Amino acid sequence: MSNDHSGHAPAKSDAVSVRGRVGVFGIGLAAYWPQFSGLRERLCGYQAEVETHVTGLGLEVVSAGLVDSAMGAQDAARLFAASDLDLILCYVGTYATSSQVLPVVQRAKLPVLVLNLQPSSALDYENVDTGEWLANCSTCCVPEIANVFARARVQFRVVSGTLRDDPEAWGEIEEWCLAARAAAALRSSRIGFLGHTYPGMLDMYSDFTMVSAQTGAHIEVLEMCDLDRCVREAGAEEVAEKSRVAREMFTLENVPDGDLEWAARVAAGLDRMVDGFSLNGLTYYYRGLDGNPYERLGAGVILGNSLLTARGIPASGEGDLKTCLAMMILDRLGAGGSFTEFYAMDFRENFVLMGHDGPGHLAITDRKPVLRGLGLYHGKRGSGVSVEFNVKTGPVTLLAMTQTAEGSLKMITAQGVSEPGPTMKIGNTNSRLRFPLGPREFVNRWCAEGPTHHCALGVGHVERTIAKLGELLQIPVVKVC
C-alpha cells in the first residue's frame, strides 16, 4: 500500500542512522586446546580486541565466536546467513583447516576480509615454545584460505600486520568498515525524485530499475503537489525557525525580506516532505511556467536543500539521480559531498574552478557562506535566493557516478587540493581545485571515462575507501589521477 497520498506519514526518518553490520568470526584448531592450556582463551581475547575496535568504528558486530571445527562452521554459517550482514571479517587466531572457514562464508555470499594480525611483531626465537608459536602463527593458513576462496569464487582480501600498534593494517581495516557502512546506507536508502530531469541533459537520464538493482536504493517518485502541500502545511513557527537559521548561518547579501521568507517556508516544507516520505536523499528539478505556483516552488528550494544536504540528506539539482548517489556516498564516508560541475580552467595558476548553482554541503566550508539574492537564475526560471560558498581549503576528493553503454553504473574518482583565492560572486558554490595533473590533462582524462557533467565534491582523500566500496557493491571504480 502506498503512503504517498494517504495523509498518514510514516515514521520520521533518520538520515544517517544506518550503522552497517559486520560478521566477525575467529578460527583455530580444536585439536590444540587440550594440548596447550590457555591457548583458546588467549585467542578469544585477541578476537574480542578486534570486535571492540570494529564496534568503535561505528558498526554493529555480529560475532560467531571462535570457530574450531567443521560443525562449528555450520553454526556460524547459519548465524551469518540470517543476520543481514554487509561484510565478514575472518580473524585468523592460529592455524585452522580451510574446511572450517569456507562453510562460514558461502551462504552469506558477501566479501570477506581475512585478518592476518599477529599479536607480536616478532618471535623470541631462542626462547619461544610451541604454544607461543601457535599463538602467533596466523599467517600459516592464510595462503590455504586464499586458495580455497579463490577456487570457490568467494570475494576476499587479506590484511596482514600486527594486532596492536599497526596503523597501516588498522587503517586498511577501517577503510573496509567505512565502505561497508556506506554500502549499507546506500542499500537501505530512500531517494526522492521530485519533478523531472532537466530537459535535454541526456547524460543524467537513468533507469530507476537499474539504479535499484545495482545499489539497492529505493527511488520514491514525488509530485510537485507533494511539496506544495507540505509547504502550505508548514506552520509559522517552523518558517520562523528556518528564517532564524538562515540569518545565523549565512551572510545575507541583497536578499529581500519576501524572498527570504519564501525560501524559509519552502525549507520548512522540504523538511516535512523528507519526514513524510522517510527520505534519505532528494533529487529535483521543475521548470514551471509564467510565474505559476510550481515555478515559484522550484525557484525556492536552494536554501532548504542546502540545509538538508548539510545534515546528511543529499539534495542534487536538475534531476541528477546518479550524483545524488555520489553525494550520499561521500557524506557517509565523512567527506561531505557537494553538488558540483566544471566551471572553468585557469591556465595561469593551473587549477580548475568547480561549483554549481544550487545546493551545497554547508558542513564542509571553512568560512561563513553567503545567501545571495538573485533577480534572475541562469538557465532556470524564476528568481530568489542562492547559496554561495567554497569547499574548505585542503585535500578534496571528486566522485562521479556515471553509467556505461552496457547499462552498468561506474564510479570515477580524483584526489586534489582546494586552494584559497578569489572566486566568482554570482550566487553559486565555487572552489579552486588543483589536481596532480594540470587542468588540460585532468579534464581530458576525466572526460575519457564518460562521466556525467555533475559530480560530488568532498573533503579529505577517500579514494581508497571508495575503491573498497566499489568492490562491496560490485561497481567498477576508476581513478583519474
C-alpha positions in Angstrom: 0.0 0.0 0.0 1.4 3.4 -1.0 1.9 6.1 1.7 2.2 9.0 -0.7 -1.3 10.4 -0.6 -2.9 8.8 2.4 -2.3 11.7 4.7 -0.7 9.4 7.2 3.0 10.0 7.2 5.3 7.1 8.1 7.7 7.3 11.0 10.2 10.1 10.8 13.4 9.1 9.0 16.8 9.3 10.5 19.0 10.0 7.5 22.3 8.8 8.9 21.2 6.1 11.4 22.4 3.1 9.3 25.5 1.7 11.0 26.3 -1.3 8.9 26.5 -4.8 10.2 29.7 -6.8 10.2 30.0 -10.5 10.9 33.2 -11.5 12.8 34.5 -15.0 13.4 37.8 -16.3 14.6 39.4 -19.5 13.6 41.6 -22.1 15.4 42.0 -25.9 15.6 40.2 -27.8 18.3 43.0 -30.3 18.5 45.2 -27.7 20.0 43.1 -26.9 23.1 43.8 -30.0 25.2 47.5 -29.8 24.1 48.2 -26.2 25.0 46.5 -24.9 28.1 45.1 -21.4 27.9 45.7 -21.1 24.1 42.0 -21.0 23.2 41.2 -18.4 25.9 44.1 -16.2 24.7 42.9 -16.3 21.1 39.4 -15.4 22.2 40.8 -12.4 24.0 42.5 -11.3 20.8 39.3 -11.7 18.9 37.5 -9.6 21.5 40.0 -6.8 20.8 39.2 -6.9 17.1 35.5 -6.8 17.8 35.8 -3.9 20.2 37.9 -2.0 17.6 35.3 -2.6 14.8 32.4 -1.5 17.1 34.4 1.7 17.8 34.3 2.4 14.1 30.5 2.7 14.3 29.5 -0.7 13.0 27.3 -3.3 14.6 29.2 -6.6 15.2 27.6 -10.0 14.9 30.1 -12.4 16.4 30.1 -16.1 15.7 32.9 -16.6 18.3 35.9 -18.8 17.7 35.2 -21.5 15.1 37.4 -24.5 15.7 35.6 -27.4 13.8 33.7 -28.1 10.6 30.5 -28.5 12.7 31.1 -25.1 14.3 31.5 -23.6 10.9 27.9 -24.7 10.0 26.6 -23.0 13.1 28.4 -19.8 12.2 27.1 -20.0 8.6 23.5 -20.2 9.8 24.1 -17.2 12.1 25.7 -15.1 9.4 23.1 -16.0 6.7 20.3 -14.8 8.9 22.0 -11.6 10.1 21.7 -9.2 7.1 25.5 -8.5 7.0 27.4 -6.1 4.9 30.9 -7.6 5.3 32.5 -10.6 7.0 35.8 -10.4 9.0 37.7 -13.7 9.5 40.2 -13.2 12.3 42.9 -15.8 12.0 44.0 -16.6 15.5 46.1 -19.6 14.7 46.3 -22.4 12.2 42.9 -23.9 11.2 41.9 -26.0 8.3 40.1 -24.3 5.4 37.2 -26.7 5.8 36.4 -24.8 9.0 36.4 -21.5 7.1 34.7 -21.9 3.7 31.3 -23.0 5.0 31.0 -20.0 7.2 31.0 -17.5 4.3 29.4 -19.5 1.5 25.8 -18.9 2.5 26.1 -15.2 3.2 27.6 -14.6 -0.3 29.5 -11.5 0.9 33.0 -10.2 0.6 35.4 -11.5 3.3 38.3 -9.6 4.9 40.8 -12.1 6.2 42.6 -10.5 9.2 46.2 -11.9 9.4 47.0 -10.0 12.6 49.9 -11.4 14.6 49.9 -10.5 18.3 53.7 -9.8 18.4 55.8 -8.1 15.9 58.4 -10.9 16.0 59.0 -14.1 17.9 61.7 -14.6 20.6 63.2 -17.3 18.5 65.6 -18.8 21.1 63.1 -19.0 23.9 59.7 -19.5 22.2 57.8 -22.7 22.8 55.3 -24.4 20.6 52.3 -22.9 22.4 53.7 -19.4 22.0 54.4 -20.0 18.3 50.9 -21.3 17.7 49.5 -18.1 19.3 51.4 -16.1 16.7 51.2 -18.3 13.6 48.1 -16.7 12.0 49.9 -16.4 8.7 50.3 -20.2 8.4 46.9 -20.9 7.0 46.2 -17.7 5.2 47.6 -19.0 1.8 45.4 -22.1 2.2 42.3 -19.9 2.9 43.1 -17.7 -0.1 43.4 -20.7 -2.4 40.1 -22.2 -1.3 38.3 -18.8 -1.5 39.7 -18.2 -5.0 38.6 -21.7 -6.2 35.1 -21.3 -4.6 34.8 -17.8 -6.1 34.5 -16.1 -2.7 35.3 -12.4 -2.9 38.1 -11.7 -0.4 41.0 -9.5 0.6 43.8 -10.2 3.1 45.1 -7.6 5.6 48.4 -8.6 7.2 50.1 -6.9 10.1 50.1 -6.9 13.9 47.1 -6.9 16.2 48.3 -3.7 18.0 50.2 -0.6 17.2 49.9 -1.1 13.4 48.3 2.0 11.8 48.8 0.6 8.3 46.8 -2.6 8.9 44.2 -1.0 11.0 43.9 1.9 8.6 43.1 -0.7 5.9 40.5 -2.4 8.1 38.9 1.0 9.0 38.5 1.8 5.3 36.8 -1.5 4.7 34.5 -0.9 7.6 33.6 2.6 6.5 33.0 1.2 3.0 30.7 -1.4 4.5 28.8 1.3 6.4 28.4 3.4 3.2 27.2 0.3 1.3 24.6 -0.4 4.0 23.4 3.2 3.9 23.1 3.1 0.1 21.2 -0.3 0.1 18.7 0.9 2.6 18.2 4.5 1.3 15.1 6.1 0.0 15.8 8.8 -2.5 13.0 11.1 -3.6 12.8 12.1 -7.3 10.9 15.3 -7.4 9.7 16.7 -10.8 11.9 15.5 -13.7 15.4 15.7 -15.1 16.5 18.9 -16.7 15.3 18.6 -20.4 17.9 17.7 -22.9 20.7 16.7 -20.4 21.0 13.2 -21.8 23.9 12.3 -19.6 21.7 12.3 -16.5 18.9 10.1 -17.6 18.8 6.9 -15.7 16.7 3.8 -15.4 15.2 3.7 -11.9 15.2 -0.1 -12.0 18.9 -0.2 -12.9 19.8 2.1 -10.0 17.8 0.0 -7.6 19.2 -3.3 -8.9 22.8 -2.2 -8.6 22.7 -0.2 -5.4 19.6 -1.4 -3.5 18.3 2.2 -3.2 14.6 2.8 -3.5 13.5 5.7 -5.7 10.4 7.4 -4.4 8.7 9.3 -7.3 7.3 12.6 -6.0 5.0 15.2 -7.5 5.3 18.9 -7.1 1.9 18.8 -5.4 3.5 16.7 -2.6 5.9 19.6 -2.0 3.2 22.2 -2.5 1.0 20.5 0.2 4.0 20.3 2.6 4.9 24.0 2.1 1.2 25.1 2.6 1.0 23.0 5.8 4.3 24.4 7.3 3.4 26.4 10.5 4.5 29.9 11.3 6.9 28.6 14.0 8.6 26.2 11.5 9.1 29.0 9.0 10.4 31.4 11.6 12.9 28.8 12.7 14.2 28.4 9.2 14.5 32.1 8.8 16.4 32.3 12.0 18.8 29.6 11.0 19.4 31.3 7.6 20.2 34.6 9.3 22.5 32.9 11.7 24.3 30.6 9.3 24.7 32.9 6.3 25.8 36.4 5.4 22.9 37.9 3.6 23.6 39.9 0.5 20.9 41.7 -1.5 18.2 39.4 0.0 14.7 41.0 0.0 12.7 40.0 3.1 10.0 38.5 1.0 12.5 36.2 -0.8 14.0 35.1 2.5 10.5 34.4 3.9 9.6 32.3 0.9 12.9 30.3 0.9 12.4 29.7 4.7 8.8 28.5 4.0 9.9 26.1 1.3 12.7 24.9 3.5 10.2 24.0 6.2 8.0 22.3 3.6 11.0 20.3 2.4 11.6 19.1 5.9 8.0 17.9 6.1 8.3 16.1 2.8 11.5 14.4 3.8 10.0 13.2 7.0 6.7 12.3 5.5 8.3 10.0 2.8 11.2 8.8 5.0 13.7 10.1 2.5 17.5 9.8 2.9 18.2 11.8 -0.3 16.5 14.0 -2.8 17.0 14.9 -6.5 14.8 17.5 -8.1 14.0 19.9 -10.9 10.9 21.5 -12.2 10.7 24.2 -14.8 7.3 25.8 -14.2 5.7 28.5 -16.4 4.9 32.2 -16.3 5.4 32.5 -12.6 2.9 29.8 -11.7 3.0 28.3 -8.2 5.2 25.3 -9.2 7.7 27.6 -10.8 7.9 29.6 -7.6 8.3 26.4 -5.6 11.2 25.2 -7.9 12.9 28.6 -7.5 12.6 28.5 -3.7 14.3 25.2 -2.9 18.0 26.1 -2.8 18.2 27.2 0.8 16.2 24.3 2.1 18.1 21.7 0.0 21.4 23.1 1.2 20.3 22.7 4.8 19.2 19.2 4.1 22.5 18.3 2.5 24.4 19.7 5.4 22.6 17.3 7.8 23.2 14.2 5.7 20.3 14.2 3.3 22.0 14.9 -0.1 19.9 17.0 -2.5 21.1 17.1 -6.1 19.7 19.6 -8.6 18.5 19.2 -12.2 17.1 15.7 -11.5 20.6 14.2 -11.4 19.9 10.9 -9.5 23.3 9.4 -10.1 25.1 12.4 -8.5 22.7 12.2 -5.5 24.1 8.7 -5.0 27.7 10.0 -5.2 26.9 12.8 -2.7 25.4 10.2 -0.3 28.5 8.0 -0.6 30.9 10.9 0.3 28.6 12.0 3.1 28.5 8.6 4.6 32.3 8.4 4.4 32.5 11.6 6.4 33.7 13.6 3.5 30.6 15.8 2.8 29.6 15.8 -0.8 28.6 19.0 -2.5 26.7 19.2 -5.8 29.4 20.2 -8.4 30.3 20.7 -12.0 33.2 22.0 -14.0 33.2 25.8 -14.3 36.4 27.0 -15.9 40.1 26.1 -16.3 42.7 28.6 -15.0 45.9 28.2 -17.1 47.8 30.9 -15.3 47.7 29.3 -11.9 46.9 25.7 -13.1 43.7 25.0 -11.2 40.1 24.0 -12.1 37.2 26.1 -10.9 34.3 23.9 -9.9 30.9 24.5 -8.2 27.2 24.8 -9.0 24.1 27.0 -8.7 22.0 25.2 -6.1 22.6 23.1 -3.1 25.9 22.9 -1.4 27.2 20.9 1.6 27.3 23.7 4.1 29.2 21.5 6.6 32.4 21.4 4.6 33.2 25.1 4.1 35.7 27.0 6.3 34.0 30.4 6.1 30.6 31.7 6.5 28.5 31.1 3.4 26.6 33.8 1.6 22.9 33.8 0.8 22.7 36.0 -2.2 19.5 37.4 -3.7 19.3 36.9 -7.5 16.8 38.6 -9.7 17.5 36.0 -12.4 18.5 32.3 -12.3 20.7 31.4 -15.3 19.2 28.6 -17.3 16.3 28.2 -14.9 13.0 30.0 -14.4 12.3 32.3 -11.5 14.3 34.3 -9.0 15.1 34.2 -5.3 18.0 33.4 -3.0 21.0 31.2 -3.8 23.9 29.8 -1.8 27.5 31.0 -2.4 30.4 29.3 -0.7 33.6 27.4 -1.3 34.7 23.9 0.0 37.3 24.4 2.7 41.0 24.5 1.8 42.9 21.3 2.0 42.6 17.8 0.5 39.5 17.0 -1.5 38.0 14.1 -3.5 35.8 14.2 -6.5 33.3 11.3 -7.0 31.2 10.9 -10.1 28.6 8.2 -10.6 28.0 7.5 -14.3 26.5 4.9 -16.5 28.2 2.8 -19.2 26.9 1.9 -22.6 26.2 -1.5 -21.2 23.9 0.0 -18.6 26.2 -0.5 -15.6 27.0 2.1 -13.0 30.6 3.2 -12.7 32.4 5.5 -10.3 35.1 7.9 -11.2 37.3 9.5 -8.6 40.1 12.0 -8.4 42.0 13.5 -5.4 43.3 17.0 -5.3 43.5 20.1 -3.1 41.1 23.0 -2.6 43.1 26.2 -2.5 42.4 29.7 -1.2 41.9 32.6 -3.6 39.2 34.7 -5.3 36.1 33.1 -6.7 33.0 34.3 -8.5 30.4 36.2 -6.6 27.3 35.1 -8.6 25.3 33.2 -6.0 27.0 29.8 -6.8 29.2 27.4 -4.9 32.6 27.6 -6.4 36.1 26.3 -5.3 39.6 26.5 -6.8 40.8 22.8 -7.1 44.3 21.7 -8.0 45.0 18.1 -9.1 48.3 16.3 -9.8 47.6 16.7 -13.5 47.3 20.2 -15.0 43.8 21.4 -15.9 44.2 20.5 -19.5 45.2 16.9 -18.9 42.9 16.4 -15.9 39.8 17.5 -17.8 40.8 15.3 -20.8 41.4 12.2 -18.7 38.2 12.8 -16.6 36.1 13.1 -19.8 37.7 10.0 -21.3 35.9 8.0 -18.6 32.4 9.1 -19.8 31.3 11.0 -16.7 28.1 12.9 -16.2 28.7 16.6 -16.2 27.9 16.8 -12.4 29.9 15.1 -9.6 30.2 15.2 -5.8 32.9 17.2 -4.2 34.1 16.1 -0.7 36.8 17.0 1.8 39.7 14.7 2.6 41.3 12.0 0.5 38.9 9.0 0.5 39.7 7.4 -2.9 41.0 4.1 -1.3 37.8 3.7 0.7 35.7 4.4 -2.4 37.6 1.7 -4.2 36.7 -0.7 -1.4 33.1 0.4 -1.6 33.1 -0.4 -5.3 34.2 -4.0 -4.5 31.4 -4.4 -2.0 28.8 -3.1 -4.4 30.5 -4.7 -7.4 30.5 -1.3 -9.2 33.8 -0.5 -11.0 35.9 2.4 -9.8 38.3 4.4 -12.0 41.0 6.7 -10.6 41.7 9.6 -13.0 44.9 10.8 -11.3 
